[in-house]
Every structure is written in C-alpha cells, then in structure tokens.
Amino acid sequence: MTTDLAAIVERARLTAQSSRTEGAGGERARLERVAEEFEAMLLVQVLRSMRTAGSWDPESEGDTLGAESMFETLDVELASHLARTQGVGLSKELLAAFDRKASGASEAGKASGTVTSSFGWRRDPFTGALKWHRGVDLKATYGEDVQAAGNGRVVFSGEHGGYGTTVVIEHRDGSRTRYAHLSVALVAAGDAVASGQAIGRAGRSGRATGTHVHFEVIGPDGRHRDPATVVGG
C-alpha cells in the first residue's frame, strides 16, 4: 500500500478509463481498492499527527534503534487495517454513490410507470373545472423511452391536437392503447410492435403542463377503460 496521493489519483484515473471495457462488478472492485487506499492514506496522516503531538519527537537526536522507520511502518500497517475493516466512511460513501449510479443506469431510458394523475374525474390543470380524464398520466423524464404495453400494430403516429405527438397501437383483441404528449415518435403507422418495444420518447407536446406520458386503453367497443385495471397497474 502506498501513501503517495499522486499515485492514488493516477490509479483512480486509470480505473475510470478501464470502465469502458470492464463490467460493473470489476469496476466496483477496483473502486473499492482505490477508496481503501485513499482512506488509509488519510489515516496515516492522522496517526503521524497524533504521534508528533505526543511525547516522541521524530526529529530528536540519538535515535539509534530505528524508531522512526519502525513507527512509520506501524502507522502504514495500522492505517491499512483500519481502512479495510471500518475506515472513516469515505469508502462506503463512494461505493454507495457508485451503486446508486449503476442502479440509475440500469433503469435509464424507461418511463417509471408511477401514476401522477388517475383515470376518472379530476380538476382540469388548465381551467380548474371538473373533467373526465380518459387515461392516466405517468411520471417520466424528458426523452425517456415509452414502451408498448403489448404486441400490436401501429394505427396512428403523429400530431393529434391536444394530445400532441401521439402513437396509437391496435392489439389482437381489437383494443387500442394511446401514448400521448411524446417528444418524438419512433414508429410509423403500419409498423408491427412487440410488448416492451420503445415506440416514442416522453415529452410535453400538445396540451400539457409538464413532461409526462398520457396513456389510454380503449376497448374493442370503443369505450375507455382504466389502464390500472387492464394493464395490471
């Protein structure tokens, strides 16, 4: 283990570069090693300061037993052990941040599915008047992929009044699903799509107060149904 800050920083830089060709598991292991070395370096400095402030003076003359080298080795080994077993919390924080980033990356590009406005009567966000909401609004970040709820064929893709950029898919049983307020449609009328396929990206086109996905389910009889009871929430 080295206490050279420049060397540790260089290893951290190499770790970042290697992430392009190395899996998340290997990258996390390398980050953990660098974090432990960094914590150990800090602990060495703390131990040195404590020892210098004590009764032993490393600058005193007459050190014929090699005390300075002995205590230096002791500091390094003790710091290394503390960093591996408990540390001062920096390593844990770095790894937690890495895990959060990795988790976020695995979920990126998909609308969350969290319902922000339910099916049924609600206050119109523009007028405040009671109005029947024919679908549900789903939380999404601008540009996130919007996925087809089931296999089918695209029967409409384009601008549709207050819905903005919209995709409508017809399914085998004759029902249809509508995805509105998109920033862009990724499919065209006539395209066959599979369940989970990205058919557009979230946006705020049309009559919308913010970025979200408006999702509707229309039965074979032409009546709107509550998506939460049809698509399983």
ZAGUKOL-425137 format. One line per field, with one value per residue (C-alpha): residue number from 1; x, y, z; residue in one letter. Coordinates in Angstrom, 2 decimals, m for minus. Layout:
<atoms>
tidren c(NUM ...)
x c(X ...)
y c(Y ...)
z c(Z ...)
gufi c(a ...)
</atoms>
This chain:
<atoms>
tidren c(1 2 3 4 5 6 7 8 9 10 11 12 13 14 15 16 17 18 19 20 21 22 23 24 25 26 27 28 29 30 31 32 33 34 35 36 37 38 39 40 41 42 43 44 45 46 47 48 49 50 51 52 53 54 55 56 57 58 59 60 61 62 63 64 65 66 67 68 69 70 71 72 73 74 75 76 77 78 79 80 81 82 83 84 85 86 87 88 89 90 91 92 93 94 95 96 97 98 99 100 101 102 103 104 105 106 107 108 109 110 111 112 113 114 115 116 117 118 119 120 121 122 123 124 125 126 127 128 129 130 131 132 133 134 135 136 137 138 139 140 141 142 143 144 145 146 147 148 149 150 151 152 153 154 155 156 157 158 159 160 161 162 163 164 165 166 167 168 169 170 171 172 173 174 175 176 177 178 179 180 181 182 183 184 185 186 187 188 189 190 191 192 193 194 195 196 197 198 199 200 201 202 203 204 205 206 207 208 209 210 211 212 213 214 215 216 217 218 219 220 221 222 223 224 225 226 227 228 229 230 231 232 233)
x c(0.00 1.29 0.67 1.54 m1.52 m0.43 m0.17 m3.63 m5.17 m3.48 m4.93 m8.38 m7.97 m6.98 m9.97 m12.30 m10.71 m10.97 m14.72 m15.31 m14.18 m14.78 m18.07 m19.76 m18.65 m14.98 m15.23 m16.77 m13.99 m11.32 m13.10 m13.26 m9.50 m8.70 m11.12 m9.49 m6.03 m7.27 m8.76 m5.56 m3.53 m5.71 m5.43 m1.64 m1.58 m3.82 m1.60 1.54 m0.01 m1.04 2.40 4.15 1.92 2.85 5.97 8.04 9.81 10.83 13.38 15.16 18.76 20.07 17.57 19.85 17.13 15.46 12.34 11.30 11.21 9.52 6.72 6.33 5.75 3.38 1.37 1.02 0.01 m2.44 m4.00 m4.33 m6.07 m8.47 m9.34 m10.18 m12.22 m14.01 m12.32 m13.77 m16.79 m15.40 m15.09 m18.69 m19.96 m18.06 m19.37 m22.92 m22.71 m21.37 m24.25 m26.81 m25.31 m25.25 m28.85 m29.87 m28.12 m29.94 m33.28 m32.42 m34.35 m37.60 m40.63 m41.09 m44.78 m45.65 m49.19 m49.36 m52.98 m55.52 m58.35 m61.71 m62.93 m60.30 m59.66 m58.52 m54.94 m55.61 m59.13 m59.68 m63.06 m64.09 m63.35 m63.27 m59.69 m59.79 m56.44 m53.63 m50.62 m47.32 m44.24 m41.34 m38.21 m37.95 m36.54 m37.15 m38.27 m42.02 m42.71 m45.61 m47.94 m48.45 m47.95 m49.83 m49.74 m49.39 m52.57 m51.60 m48.33 m48.08 m49.59 m53.10 m54.46 m54.21 m52.57 m49.50 m47.20 m49.14 m48.84 m51.87 m51.44 m54.16 m53.87 m55.03 m58.28 m59.30 m58.38 m56.12 m53.58 m52.71 m49.43 m49.56 m47.52 m44.41 m41.33 m40.87 m42.49 m40.15 m42.67 m44.91 m48.45 m48.43 m45.42 m45.72 m44.52 m43.72 m44.55 m41.88 m40.60 m39.77 m42.39 m41.59 m39.91 m41.51 m42.12 m44.65 m46.11 m49.71 m51.84 m49.55 m48.38 m45.16 m43.25 m45.23 m46.84 m50.61 m51.68 m55.12 m56.71 m59.67 m61.67 m62.92 m66.29 m64.67 m65.03 m62.11 m61.05 m58.98 m55.42 m54.64 m57.22 m56.39 m52.57 m52.00 m51.13)
y c(0.00 3.41 6.72 8.76 10.88 11.39 7.64 7.06 9.75 8.21 4.79 6.36 7.89 4.53 2.93 5.40 4.69 0.95 1.19 1.38 m2.20 m3.64 m4.83 m3.04 m5.74 m5.38 m1.60 m1.61 m3.85 m1.53 1.50 m0.21 m0.84 2.76 4.07 1.89 3.17 6.75 6.18 4.50 7.49 9.85 7.61 7.53 11.32 11.30 8.77 10.76 13.94 12.20 10.72 14.02 15.77 13.18 12.64 11.05 13.61 12.17 15.00 14.25 13.11 9.83 7.56 4.54 1.87 2.95 4.15 6.46 3.64 1.32 3.77 4.68 1.00 0.66 3.68 2.36 m1.15 0.09 2.54 m0.20 m2.48 0.24 1.17 m2.46 m3.14 0.13 3.22 6.68 6.25 7.65 4.26 3.35 6.66 6.24 2.70 3.77 6.53 4.03 1.63 4.41 5.42 1.81 1.33 4.53 3.50 0.19 1.99 4.84 5.13 3.72 5.65 4.93 3.97 5.97 7.34 11.09 11.55 8.73 7.66 9.34 12.72 15.30 19.04 20.23 21.51 24.47 25.56 24.01 22.66 19.06 16.95 13.25 12.02 9.24 7.73 8.03 10.31 8.57 10.18 10.42 12.41 14.23 11.89 8.62 5.67 4.99 1.28 m0.55 m2.17 m5.19 m6.69 m4.99 m2.79 0.99 2.58 6.20 8.07 11.83 15.09 14.81 18.09 18.47 15.06 16.41 13.79 10.56 6.85 4.55 0.76 m1.76 m5.13 m8.60 m8.43 m5.19 m2.93 0.06 1.88 5.55 7.19 11.00 14.17 12.48 14.44 12.15 9.03 6.16 4.14 4.82 3.74 0.14 m0.94 m4.14 m3.66 m6.02 m5.65 m3.54 m2.06 1.65 3.40 7.00 9.26 11.19 14.90 17.67 18.25 19.30 20.41 19.54 21.40 19.41 16.36 13.12 10.32 10.24 6.60 5.37 1.96 1.81 m1.42 m3.13 m1.45 2.00 2.72 3.95 1.68 2.34 1.31 0.31 m2.49 m3.61 m3.47 m4.52 m1.10)
z c(0.00 m0.92 0.80 m2.29 m3.14 m6.77 m7.30 m5.83 m8.02 m11.07 m10.20 m9.85 m13.32 m14.78 m13.05 m14.76 m18.14 m17.71 m17.04 m20.78 m21.27 m17.80 m16.29 m13.40 m10.93 m11.80 m11.84 m8.37 m7.02 m8.42 m6.97 m3.59 m3.61 m4.56 m1.91 0.76 m0.22 m0.05 3.41 4.54 3.35 5.40 8.45 8.11 8.21 11.29 13.09 12.20 13.56 16.76 17.25 16.53 19.04 21.69 23.74 20.94 18.77 15.37 14.99 18.25 18.10 19.39 17.66 17.45 17.34 14.09 15.89 13.06 10.47 12.92 13.73 10.05 9.22 12.17 11.04 7.49 8.54 11.16 8.71 6.08 8.57 9.72 6.14 5.29 8.42 9.12 7.75 8.23 6.00 2.74 1.09 1.96 0.61 m2.66 m3.14 m2.26 m4.86 m7.40 m6.67 m7.00 m10.34 m11.57 m10.49 m12.19 m15.39 m15.48 m15.21 m17.52 m20.76 m19.37 m18.12 m14.40 m14.64 m11.49 m11.90 m11.29 m12.42 m12.32 m14.59 m13.93 m12.73 m11.91 m11.95 m15.36 m14.83 m17.13 m16.18 m12.76 m13.89 m13.27 m16.34 m17.14 m17.57 m20.17 m19.24 m16.71 m16.59 m15.96 m14.46 m16.89 m17.61 m20.92 m23.56 m21.68 m23.76 m23.81 m24.29 m25.89 m23.37 m25.61 m29.06 m31.87 m34.93 m35.05 m36.44 m35.82 m35.33 m35.46 m34.17 m32.73 m31.37 m27.61 m27.37 m29.14 m30.67 m30.27 m31.05 m31.11 m31.20 m32.03 m30.31 m31.35 m29.33 m31.04 m28.12 m28.59 m26.45 m26.86 m25.83 m25.90 m25.26 m26.67 m27.70 m30.70 m32.16 m33.02 m35.08 m38.08 m38.95 m40.15 m38.06 m36.04 m32.46 m29.60 m25.94 m24.26 m27.52 m27.45 m29.58 m28.62 m26.08 m23.25 m23.73 m23.18 m26.64 m27.11 m24.16 m21.28 m18.17 m17.89 m19.08 m18.71 m20.71 m21.13 m21.54 m22.55 m23.05 m25.45 m25.56 m28.72 m28.06 m28.26 m24.54 m22.46 m19.64 m16.54 m17.56 m13.97 m14.13 m17.67 m17.79 m14.19 m12.80)
gufi c(m t t d l a a i v e r a r l t a q s s r t e g a g g e r a r l e r v a e e f e a m l l v q v l r s m r t a g s w d p e s e g d t l g a e s m f e t l d v e l a s h l a r t q g v g l s k e l l a a f d r k a s g a s e a g k a s g t v t s s f g w r r d p f t g a l k w h r g v d l k a t y g e d v q a a g n g r v v f s g e h g g y g t t v v i e h r d g s r t r y a h l s v a l v a a g d a v a s g q a i g r a g r s g r a t g t h v h f e v i g p d g r h r d p a t v v g g)
</atoms>
